[in-house]
Amino acid sequence: MTSKVIYKGDLGTKAHHLQSGNFIVTDAPVDNQGKGEAFSPTDLVATALASCMLTVMGIVAERNNIELKGTTAEVEKIMGMMPRQISEIKIKIFFKKNFDKITKRRLESVALTCPVSNSLNKNLEVSTTFIYP
């Protein structure tokens, strides 16, 4: 088992990651009857995509002695209404240093095919921008 999630009431949940003991709380967004006091479940989906991209790039970087520490991602999630679902995720990845073309291609390719990306509905529009100094 990966996690256990409890409904706390007032549209909030608390998820327990069983292996690490860490917790994540969620709240419904203000545009869907919530207070917006924590990540919404759909925020977590969009954020998980960026986290996955950074993680797999980190794996490639470690294998190739490339320093990625401090690389950041900005995430924008856009909701659709008919039906209510994530309609678009925009991610900007900011690197601390520039790389040669081969390294850029390798990092970008692995990011765009990370496990979360491969698991999302193919109709979901995802745009990723890689920004180097």
C-alpha positions in Angstrom: 0.0 0.0 0.0 1.3 3.5 -0.9 -0.8 5.8 1.2 -3.9 6.2 3.3 -6.2 9.2 2.9 -8.7 10.4 5.4 -11.5 12.9 4.8 -11.3 15.5 7.6 -14.5 17.2 6.7 -15.0 20.7 5.3 -13.7 19.5 1.9 -10.3 18.7 3.3 -8.2 15.5 3.3 -5.0 14.3 5.0 -2.9 11.8 3.1 -0.3 9.7 4.9 2.6 8.4 2.9 3.1 5.0 4.6 6.8 4.4 3.8 8.1 7.8 4.9 5.4 8.8 7.4 5.0 12.2 5.7 1.6 13.9 5.3 -0.1 16.0 2.7 -3.2 18.0 3.4 -5.6 19.1 0.7 -8.5 21.5 0.6 -11.0 22.3 -2.2 -10.2 25.4 -4.1 -12.2 28.6 -3.5 -13.8 28.3 -7.0 -15.2 24.9 -6.0 -16.7 25.6 -2.5 -13.4 25.3 -0.6 -11.3 27.6 1.4 -8.1 27.3 -0.7 -6.1 26.7 2.5 -3.9 23.9 1.0 -3.1 22.3 -2.3 -6.3 21.1 -4.0 -6.2 17.5 -5.5 -5.8 19.0 -9.0 -3.0 21.3 -7.8 -1.2 18.1 -6.7 -1.6 16.6 -10.1 0.0 19.6 -11.8 2.6 19.9 -9.1 3.4 16.2 -9.3 4.1 16.6 -13.0 6.7 19.3 -12.4 8.2 17.3 -9.5 8.4 14.2 -11.7 10.1 16.2 -14.4 12.7 17.6 -12.0 13.3 14.1 -10.5 14.0 12.3 -13.7 16.2 15.1 -14.9 18.0 14.7 -11.6 18.5 11.0 -12.3 20.0 11.7 -15.7 22.1 14.5 -14.2 23.6 12.3 -11.4 24.5 9.6 -14.0 26.3 12.2 -16.1 27.9 14.3 -13.4 25.7 17.3 -14.2 24.8 19.8 -11.4 21.0 20.5 -11.3 20.7 21.6 -7.7 18.6 24.8 -7.5 16.7 24.1 -10.7 13.1 25.3 -10.2 9.8 24.8 -11.8 6.8 27.2 -11.9 3.4 25.5 -12.4 0.2 26.9 -13.7 -2.9 24.8 -13.7 -5.9 25.8 -15.7 -9.3 24.3 -15.0 -12.0 23.6 -17.5 -15.7 23.7 -16.5 -17.5 21.4 -18.9 -16.7 18.9 -17.5 -14.7 20.3 -14.5 -11.2 19.0 -15.1 -7.7 20.1 -15.6 -7.7 21.5 -19.1 -4.1 22.8 -19.3 -0.8 22.6 -17.3 1.9 25.1 -18.0 5.4 24.5 -16.6 8.4 26.7 -16.7 11.7 25.1 -15.7 14.5 27.5 -14.7 18.1 26.2 -14.8 20.9 27.7 -12.7 23.4 27.2 -15.5 23.5 26.7 -19.3 24.4 23.4 -20.9 25.5 22.2 -24.3 22.9 21.2 -26.9 23.3 17.5 -26.3 22.8 17.9 -22.5 19.8 20.2 -23.0 18.2 17.7 -25.4 18.8 14.8 -23.0 17.4 16.6 -20.0 14.4 18.0 -21.9 13.5 14.7 -23.5 13.5 12.8 -20.2 11.4 15.5 -18.5 8.8 15.4 -21.2 8.5 11.6 -20.9 8.5 11.3 -17.1 6.2 8.7 -15.6 3.6 11.3 -14.5 3.5 12.8 -18.0 3.1 9.3 -19.5 0.2 8.7 -17.1 -1.9 11.8 -17.9 -4.8 11.9 -20.4 -3.4 12.5 -23.9 -6.1 15.2 -24.3 -4.6 17.3 -21.5 -2.7 20.2 -22.9 0.7 20.4 -21.3 3.2 23.1 -22.3 6.7 23.1 -20.9 9.3 25.8 -21.3 12.9 25.2 -20.5 14.7 28.4 -19.5 18.5 28.6 -19.3 20.6 31.6 -18.2 
